[in-house]
Structures are given as C-alpha cells and as structure tokens.
Amino acid sequence: MTFDLIAYQSVNDDLVDACGIDPGQICEWIYDASGNATLSSIIGWAVDKPLTILVVLMVAFIGSRVLKRAIMHFGERLTDERENRALAQLQKIKGIEKITDKVKSTNVLQGEQSDLRTKARTETLTSVLSSIANLVIWTVAVLISLGEIGINLGPLIAGAGIVGVAVGFGAQSIVKDFLSGMFMLVEDQYGVGDSVDVGLASGTVERMTLRTTILRDTNGSVWYIPNGEIARVGNRSQVWSRAVLDVDVAYDTDLRRAQQIMQDVAEGLWHDDSFVDGDIIEQPKVTGVQNLGIDGITLRLVAKTDPSEQWAVARELRIRIKEAFDAEGIEMPFPQRTVWIKQEK
C-alpha cells in the first residue's frame, strides 16, 4: 500500500513537471499514453495553448458580429422612434384635415433630404458604437491570449493605466466634444440642412461630426464649433416652422378692417398652389394688436410652415399685404412729431 502511494505521488510529480499544476487534457492524455514528460510538455503547449487562443479569438469574432448587429438594430429602432414622434407631431398639427381639406398634404420627413439625413445619422451612430464595442472585445481577447502564452500582464496593464490617465487628463476637451456629439446624434437635436442658433453662432448646418459642428451664417462665414462648447441649441427647422409678421399701420386706420385684409391675404397665399417657394401647413391667423408704438400700431400675423420655409413665406406675405393695403388705401405709418415753438416776449 505504501509502495502504490509513493508510485502515485511520483507519477503526479512527473505530470506536474510536464504539464503544470493545472494540466490540460491533451498534455495529460499524451503523458498517459507515452509516459514521456518532455514530449507531453511540447505537444501540450503546441496544441493546447493555440487551441485555447483560437477558441478565444473565435468567441471574440462571433461576439463582435452579434454585438454589431444588435447596435445596428438599436440605431435603426432609435431613429424610427424619433421619426414616429416627429410624424405624430406633424399629424397633430394637420389634424384639421379631418374637418376640412384645405391643408396641403406635405410630408416633411419622407423626402429625399430627410432620408439622407436619417441614413447618415444612423450610420454615424452605429459605426461609432460598433468601433467602441470592437475595441473593448478585441482588447479583452488579446489580453487573454497573451496570458495563455505566459506573458505577465500586470506591468502591461499598469503601464496602460498610467498612459490612459495621462491621456485622459490631456484630452478632456476632446472627450467632452465626442460625448456631446454622441448625445446630439442620439437625441437628433439637429442635422445637416437645419437652421440653428447655438449661442456662439447661428446659421445652416453644413456638416456635423462627433467632435465639431460646421455652420454657415447669412454672411457666408463658416463657423467650426466644438460640440462640447455648445450649451444650448435653438432649431428653427425641426418638423415645422412659424412665420411671424409684425405689420405697422397708422393710428387713424380701421384696425378691424386692416386685420381682415391681412387674414384674407394670408389665406389667399395658403390656397395659392402656384407659390412653390414655401408651404403653409395650417390656417394662418392674425392674433391682433401687438404694440402701440410711437409712430403706429403693430398688428401680428402668424403662419405655420414647412421646416426652413418661414422666411420665404414671410417675404411673400409682406409683398401681398403691402399691395393689399395700397389698394384699400391703408396707410403705413411714418415718423410724425409735434413741434412746440416757444416764443419769448
């Protein structure tokens, strides 16, 4: 009994010397078949380690592919939900169609420009998330593989941590810009072609990346604004816009008559199919007297339009209102002053 125990202990010691404390199945099988510790160690290392690394790399490849598909599905679903909310708002605006057919049938979000914007936004968002996911998965896979071939990962991880901390402190603004750009894409705050006011500048968005937003203002100047510097955004062209006109008339004007003329002019443009520079999507409304000024009385007219078309509609309304006022003899105000001349005896 003592001899068998000594022999078993000797075999275990040889197996540990050949295959290590935690021997692999292949190394143990070769040792049991041949009894040669050197041969078992060589074959076990040549077969077991590469096989483990291959399995790790295959799992990483499959995981990256599955995660990429999940991210693409997430991006498409996020974009669809955003579009559905915008369409619901548009349907709410055009709910008057159930009562009358005077509202023009326009679909802002199904045009070619909107499709291109949606596609670009989805591709940008999914590509960034996929790149981050792939970087994490393959980094873990490489570290596991290096550990399998006997490389001490402690100093490597410590050095990478120090470098990461240094880069993090030096690139805080860049990280802030990228995170802000990511949230802007996810929330669809604005896109290419939108007219926005970002505080630092205002204009039309020509290009948008995760780090910067490029605007062109009315003077033609191009502004490059880091996304991290944008504290608030005013989008003038999302789902719908509004043309607001303040028209001044003289104090001796019949205000109710002037308001009716403005209402008739606005509704005439609303029904005018020949005007193609803009489109009014809801019955315009004269809200009434906006201000009693020094030289005249201000009347306000508002009209909902398709995105970014409020300026074209407002310009056409001004022309038609001026022509209608001239035809009706309604005077536009001009500065008038009463001068008192003091005469001394």
Secondary structure by P-SEA (a helix, b strand, c coil): caaaaaaaaaaaaaaaaaccccccaaaaaaaaacccaaaaaaaaaacaaaaaaaaaaaaaaaaaaaaaaaaaaaaaaaaaaaaaaaaaaaaaaacccccccccccccccccaaaaaaaaaaaaaaaaaaaaaaaaaaaaaaaaaaaaaacccaaaaaaaaaaaaaaaaaacaaaaaaaaaaaaaaaaccccccccccccccccccccccccbbbbbccccbbbbbccccccbbbbccccbbbbbbbbbbccccaaaaaaaaaaaaaaaaaaccccccccccccccccccccccccbbbbbbbbbbcccaaaaaaaaaaaaaaaaaaaaccccccbbbbbbbbbcc
